[in-house]
Amino acid sequence: MKVTFHGAAQTVTGSCYVIETETARFAVDCGMFQGNDALEERNYEIDNCRPRELDFVLLTHAHIDHSGLLPRLVREGFSGSIYCTTPTADLAELMLEDSAHIQETEQEWKSRHNLRKGKQDSETDMALYSAEDAQAAARLMHAVEFGEAVAPAEGVSVLFRHAGHILGAAMLDITVTEQGKSTRMLFSGDLGRPGALLLPDAERPPAPEWLFVESTYGDRDHKGENDTLKELAEAINYSCSHNEKTIIPAFAVERTQEILYSIILLKKKGLIPEDVPVYVDSPMAAKATQVFIKYGSELHVPDITLEDIQRPGFKITYTKGVQESQDLNTRSGPAIILSASGMCNAGRIRHHLRHNIWKPGASIVFVGFQAMGTPGRKLVDGAKSLRLNGEELNVAARLFTINGFSAHAGQSQLLDWIGSMANPAMHIVLIHGEPKAQQTLAGLIRQRFGIESVIPDYMEEMDITAGKAPEFNIPASAAARKKVDWNFLMQELDLRTAQLRERIAHASDLPWEEQMDLRDRLAEIQRDIFVLLSQS
């Protein structure tokens, strides 16, 4: 059996693991890469998965970094079943259609932009997939219940277990039988925090032979989980006292519903102004809320019901269109605005940041993980300015980072969960984490349980044979891709600088208007370099 790590290998995005057995070839998740340009370019490399040769897909949950390339997979020839829990099927259908709409809108904008500049559209300017592709992927979804074992291929059995991450999120308990010998693998998916506001805790299965476990927060615990509501109240009251807005970048699925639930609790307890209006500026979040209400019996919502988040008395408004969204920032007075995306790398949240991030009395509240390379991560790491829509904006709003809302288990919680099944014969593979977090967690696993963890790289292949040590291989093409030729880049920069000096030497011969244009363009380049150096 061979496992190839097509994503979420030393990064927290693009989850996809292709497993080849003697009877089947299938994928665990097929997520979209989100972050910097280099990561997002991997979204166009779906051919690496050989879509037409995949028999089926096992989907842990609906988040785009786990499901977002399924329509692309279908577009490139995949036609098998996509197995997932019933709530995941409902949520993924909504999220994939929304993702397709975003892709098509961005393609239209990029095409107009290129046309104005006389440029041809590149591959990365094109939409990854269309709404029709998203609908086709949804039609392939085969919903199963938690605790239900399925046999999607000969010699492969799968049990979906509660992961406690978002509604419908599952860990996959997979047994593969080859040549009369069985190997059991457990993919944690994204593992939730114990005691989360809406969801049951993650299950603790019997020990597998191979544990593939996420490591998002492998290097730290969530601070102040007991003070989560207090911190949210502090952020809201800060902006209300300054007559400004509270901007909350929030994932449309689970996080938005959890924040709404928390805001209602705070209003009921009198900890924030009862009359402060709340706007959910995300069509996807509004639709997802209906799915949460549909599966309300599977959630834990003490004190209030999920229907409360739609009642007029709590002053919660769901915006319906772009104009309503834009109008929110022309209204005077305090307000709470929840909008996607949660990492600020797309969607309406960028519009709200542009109008509020430079205001000293406003507050920006981060309630989820911010991946490397995203605007949200830059802000959390202390950026003094942020570039949005070609404009460099000063960061003057007060920033709050509230980790108690995280849908991921923290370091201690991960170790406690791993410890419930750890034994010397078990192999542990750390996935879905950044290198620093993974190295820290691997060290603690070694110290506490005496187990050496495997940390695979992007496109690394791992051969597993029952009773034998695993073998690893990184294809030459994948290894070469990791190298950055810094000398070449700096030589190119030196060359362009020398050419620029030659031109500047004759700048005084140009008409005054052209001199001013050249000066302004150079000043802009100078500002960009200064910002780059200040954030390095």
N, C-alpha and C positions, 0 to 999 in steps of 0.2 A: 504494500500500500504506500502511495506517495501523497504527501501534502505539500502544496505550493502556496506560498504566502503572497497573494496578489495585492494585499492592502492591509492597513492597520498593523504594519510590521515596522516597529520603531517610530510609529506615528499614531495619532488617535483618529485617523480618518480613512475612508475608503475600505472598510472591512470587507474582505473577500478571501476565502480559503478554498482552493480547489483540491478535492480528494479523489484519487484514482485507485480503485480496487480491481480485483481480477474480474469483477462482474459489472462494475458501474463507474461512471465518472460524474461527480456532482460538486456543487459549490455550497459552502456555508456562507450566507450573505453575499450581497453584490452591491456594495455601497459606493457613494460618490465621494471623491476627494474634494476637500474644502480647505482653503488656506491660501498660500502664496501661489504664484503662477506656475512654479516648477511642480508643485503637488497637483494642481488642477489640470495640468497637461496630461497627467496619467489617465484622466477620464477618457481620453481619446485612444487609449491603448487596450481597449476591451478585447481586441483580437488575441491578446495573450491568453485569454481564458478559453479560446476556441469554442465560441458559443454553440455552434451546431453540434459539437461532440458532447455537450453536457446533457445528462439524462434528466436531472432534476435539480432544484435549488431548495435548500433549507434556510428559512428566513427567521432570524431570532426576534426582530422587532421592526417597527415601521420607521424609525429615524432615518433620515436621508443618508447619513454616513454608513448605513447598513443596507438600505434598500434602493438608494437613488440611481443606480445604474441598471436596474432590472429592465426598464424600457429600452435602454441601449442594447442590452443583451438580446432582447427579443428582436429588436430592429436588425441585429446582425445574425439572426437565424436560430436563436434558442426557441424551442417549442414544447419543452417538457413542463411538468407541474412544478409549482412553487408552493411548498408546504409551509404553513404558518398557523398560528392560533387564530380563532375567529375574530377577536378584536383587532389583531394586527392586520388581517385582511381588509377590514373596514377602514382603518386609519391609513394603511399604505395606499389604498386606492385614492384617497383624498390627497395625500402628500405627493404622490407621483404625478397626478394631474396638475397640481399646483406647481411642482417643479418644472413640468413641461411648459406651462404657461410662462414661467420666469425665463426659461431657456429661449422660447420663441420671441418674447419681448426684448430680451437682451440682443438676440441676433438682429432684430429689426433696427435697434438703436445703433449697433456696431456697423451695420451695412450703410445706414445713412451717414454715419460719421466717416466711414471709409470713402464713400462716394464724394463727400465734400472735399476730401483730401486727394482724390484721384487715385486711391489705393484699391487693390483687389481684396476681397474677403479671404482671410486665411482659414485653415481648418479649425483653429481654435475660436474663430469668430462665429462659427456655425453652431446652431443648437445641437446639443447632444442627442435629443430626441424630440418627438412631437407629442401632442395630446393623444393622437391616435395610437402611438407606441405605448404610452402610459396606460391607455384603456386596454390594449392588447395584453400587456403584462398583468393587469388586474384580472382579466378573464382566465389567466393560467393559475390563479391562486386557488389552492386546495386547503380549505380551512379544517383544522383539527382542534380538539379540546385538550386542555391541560390534563396530563396523566394518561393520554391516549397514545398507545404505541402504534406506529405505522411502519410498513415495510415497502418503501418506495422502489426497491430493487432486490433481486435475489442476493442474499447474503448481507443485506443492510437493514437494520432495525433502528428506529428513532423514537425516543420518548421526549415529549415536550414538558418541561418543568418550570415552575414559577421562578423568574429571575428578580422580581421586585423593582424593576427599573422604570418602565412606563406601562401604561395599560396594554396588556397583551404580551409583554416582553417575556421571552422564554430562554432558558438554557437548554441545550440540546444534548441529550444522553444517547450517544450513537454506539451501536455495536456492529462491528464488521467481522464477518466470518469468511476466512480464506483457507482453502485446503484443510478444512476440518478444524482450524484453530480460530478462536474468537478474540478480538481486541476491542476493548471498551474505551471510548473517548468521550470526554465531557467538555463541551464548549460553553463557557459561562455566559456568552453574549455580554451585554453590559450589565453589571451586577449592581443592584440597588442598595441604598442605605437601609439598615434595619430601622424600623420605627418611622418610616416616611409617612407624610401626612395622608396620602390617599391609597397607598398600595400595601398588600400583604408582603411580609418579609420573603427574601429568597429562600428557596428550599436548600436543604443540606443532604445531597444524595450520598449513597455509599461510595467509597473510594473507587475511582476509575484507574485504569492503567496509565492513561494519558489525560492530563488536565490542561486544557487551553484556557487560560484565565486572563481577563482584561487587567490592565495595570495603570489606568488613567491617573489615579492618585496614589501610586505606589511609593511616592516620596514624601507624602504629608497626610495629615488628618484634616478633617474639616474643623475649623476653629469656631467655637461658640455655637455649636448646634442648639444648645438649650436657649440661646439668646436670639435665635433667628427672627422671631416675630418682633422682638424689641428693636433689633437692628433695622428691620424694614420700617417700623414706625418712626425711628429716628430719621431715616432718609426722607420719608414722606413729610414729616413735620418740618424738616429743614427747608425744603422747597416751599411748603405752604407758608411758613413764617416770612419768606422772602417774596411771596406773591409770584412764585415761578413754578415751573412744571417738574414733575418727577418722571424721568424717562427710564423705562425698564425694557432692555432688550431681552426677549424671552422666546424660547422655542414654542411654536404653536401648539405642540402636542405635549401634554402633561405639565410642563412648567407653567404655561399660562393659566391652566386650570388650578394648579396648586397656589399660584400667586393670588388669583382671584379669591380663592377660598380663604387665604390668609388675610387679605384686605377686608373681607366681610367680618372675619373674627375680630380684627382690630377695630372696625367701626362699631361692632356690637359691644366691645369692651370699653369704648370711649377713648381709645389710645391714639386715634387719628381723627381729624374733623369729619363728622358724619356727612357733611354736605360737599366734601371734595369730590368732584366728578371723576369717574374712571372710564377711560376709553380703551377698548380692545381694537387696535388698528391692525387687524390681520384677518382677512376673509377665511384663511385656513384655520385660524384659532377658533373662529365662530363655528365653523363646520365640525372641527374636532370636539368642541364642547358638546355638541349634540351626540357624538359617539360615546363620550364619557357618560352622559346621562343615560344613554341606551344600556350601557353595561354597569350602571350604578350599583347593582347587587354585588359586583366583584370588588368594589372599592370600600375603603374605610373612611367614612366622613362623619365623625362625631360632632355634635352640637348643631350642625346645619346640614342641609341637603344640597346636592349639586344644583338642584333647580333654583336655589337661592341666587346663584350667580347670574340669573336672567331676570330677577325681579326688579321692577322699577324703583322700589324703595331704597335700594342700595346705590342708585345713580350710576349704573353700569351701562355704557352704550357701546354697541358694536357698529363700527363704521361700515358703510356699504360701498363706497367708491373712492376713487383717487381724490376727487375734489373735497369730499368730507375729510379725508386724511390730511390734505394740505391745509384745510381751514383750521385744524386743531391748533396750529402754531400762530394763527392770527387772532385767536381768542385771548382776551386778557384774563388774568387771575390764575390761581393754582389749578392743577389737574394732574392726574396720574395717567400716563400713556404707556400701554404695553404693546409692543410691536415686534415683528420678526425682521431679520433673523437674529437668533440669540447671540451670534458671534459678530454681528454688525457688518458682515461681508456681503450682504445683499438685502433687497427688500426695502420696505418703508422706513425701517428704523434709521437708515442713513439720512433720510430727509429730516427726521426729528432731531438727530444729533446735530445736523448742520445748523438748525435753528436754535439750538439750546446749549451746545457744548461750550460756547464762549461766554455764557452768562454766569456770573459769579453766584447768583442765588439759586440756580437750577441744580438738580441732583441727577446723576446717572447711576443706576443701580444694576450691577451685574449679579445674576443669580444662577449662573451655570458656568461650565468649563469653557475657557477661551483657548482655542487651538493656536499653536505657533503659526505666525504669519498673518493672522486675522486682525482687523482693526480693533476688535475687543481685547485681544491679547496685548496689543501695543498700549492701549489705555490702562489696562490692569498693571502692566509693567512700568507705568509711570511716564508715558510719553507726554511731552509738554505741548505738542501740537499734533493734529491729525489731518491728513489730506483726504478730502471728500469732494468728489465731482470736480477734480482739478483745482480745488481751492484749499490752501493751507490754513487751518483754523486753530486758534489758540484754545487750549484746554483750561477753562476757568471754572467750569461747573465742579461741584464737589462729587467725587467718585466714591461709591460704596461697593464693596465686594462681599456678598453674603453667601458663604459656602454651605451654610446649613440647608439650602434648598437643592443642593446638588443631587442629581439622580444616580450618581455613582458612589459606590462604597469608598470610604477613605482608607488610608493605609492600615490602621488597626483593625478595621472591619474586614478588609481583604484577608489579612493574616488570620483573623479569627475564623473566617469562612474556610480558608484553605486548611487551617489546623483541624477543623472538624472531620476531615477525611484524609489528612496527610499520613503517609506511611513510607518507609524506605524504598519500597518497590515501585512507587508511583513516579512517573515522569511529569514534570511541570514545564509548560511552554508559556512564556509571557508575551501577550499580544496587546494591541490597542493601548499603547502607552508611548510616551516620549523616552528617549534613551536614559536620561537622568533618573526618571521615575522607575524605569525598569531595572537599572543597575542597583538602585537603593533597595527595591523590593527583593531582588534576587539575593542580595546580601543577607537580608533579614530571614528569608526562607532557608538559606543555607545554615544560618546561625541557629534558628529555632527548630528546624525539622530535619536538618542534615541532608537536604535534597539540593542538587545542582540544577538550576533552572536553565532552560534554553531560551535565548532571545533571538528569534529569526529576523533576517533582514528582508527588505523588499525583493520579491521574486525568488527568494531562497526556496530550495526544494529539500524536503526531508523524507527519507525512505524509512518506513516502519515495518518491521517484521517481528511477529510474535516471538518473544524469547531472545531477541538479539538487540544489540545496541543500535540506535538510529544512525543513519548516514546522511550527511548534508552536502549540498552542492548549490553554488550560486552561478547561474549561467554567465558567461563572459560579457554578454551584452548588458546585463543588469549591473554587474560589478563596474563596468566602464562608466555607466550612467552616473554613478555616485561621485566621480571625480570632477572637481571644478578647476579649470585651467586659469588660475588667478594671474599667472604671469602673462598669458595671452591677453586677458582683459585689461591689465595695467599697461601693457605695451600699446594696445589699441587706444587707450585713453591718452597716453603720452603722444601718440601719433596725431590724434584729433586736436590735442591742445597745441601742438606745434603748427598744425595747419591753421588753427584759429589765430595764433599769434601773427602769422604771415598776413592774414586778412586784416587784422586789427591795425597792422602797420600802415595800411593804406586806407583806413576807415575815414580819415579826415578828407579824402578826395570824394567821398560819397555825398549825395544830397543830404541836407540836414535831417529830413524826415526819415531817410534810411538809417542814418546814424542813430537816431532816437530809437528806432525799432530794434536795431542790433543791440544797443545798450540795454533795452528792456528785456530782451531775450536772454542776454548774458546774466543780467541781475536775477532772472528767474532760475537759471541753472545754478547760480551761486547760492541762492536760497535753498534749492533742493540738496546741494552738497552739504550745506551747513546743517540742515535737518538730519540728513543721513549720518553725519559725524556725531551729532549730539545724541542720536538714539543708538549708536553702536555700543 
